[in-house]
Amino acid sequence: MFKEIKYLIFLITTCLFLFLTGKYYFSDINKKNSYKALNNNEKKIQKYSEKLPILDDDTQNIIEYAEQTVNKKKKKYNFWKLLGSDE
């Protein structure tokens, strides 16, 4: 008997929790507060971005191109000979 009452209390508590949470989440007050919070965040970001300093671009002509040598005579390596050589 006590076990059934315990399960009934757990079931009622869970259902009540889900109902009240859903009721608050979908309420107009919550929607209004969340919209205000999003709006305030956008205003804060806008104010902060206006205060950011603009840095000068100092990356002009920093790339140095190396001349490529055309060397067709490349030494061909053989794997097993490399293991045996003492070079």
N, C-alpha and C positions, 0 to 999 in steps of 0.2 A: 504494500500500500504506500509506504513511504517513497519507494522508488518511482512509482507513477506520479506522485505529487512533485517530486524533484524534477522529473522530465517535463511535466506540465509547466512548472515555473521557468525552466530553461527555455521552453518553446515560447512562452508568453514574453519573456525578456528579450529574446532574439527578434521576435516579430515586432515588438514595441520599438526596439532600437532601429530596425530597418525602416519602420513607418516614420518615426520622428526624424531620422536622418534624411530620408527622401523628401519629407515635407519641408524641411529647412532648406535643402539643396535647391529645390525647385521653386522656392518662394520668391516673391518680387523683391523683398528686402535684400536677400542674398544676391540676386542679379544686379540690383542697383549698387550695392556695395562693391561687388567685383568690378563693375563697369567704372566706378569712381577710382578704384585702385589702379586699374589699367590706364585710365586717363592721367592720374597723378604720376605714374611711372613714365609715361610719354613726355609729360611736362618736365620732369626731372632730367630725363635724357636730353631733351632739347636745351635746357639751361646749361647742362654740363658740356654739351658739345659746342656751345657758343664760347665757352671759356677755354677750350683747348687751343694751345699754341700751334701755329702752322710752321712746320720745319722746312728749311730751305733744302732744295734738291741738290745734293752734292755728288751725284752718281753719273755725271756726264763724262763720257770718253774714258771710262776706267777699264774697259775690256782691252786686253793686249792680245793680239793675235800672233801666234808663233808660226814661223815658217815651217812648212812640212817638207822634209827631205824625202825625195823619192829614191829609196834604196831597194832595188829589186833583188839584191843579193842577200837574202836572209838565210841564215844557217838553218838547215832542216834537222830537227831533233828526232831521234828514235827513242822511244820510251825505255826499252830494255837496255839500250846502250848507255843511256843516262844513268841508270841504276848501277851499272858496272864500272863506269868511268870514275876517275878520282879527280876530276877537274873542279 
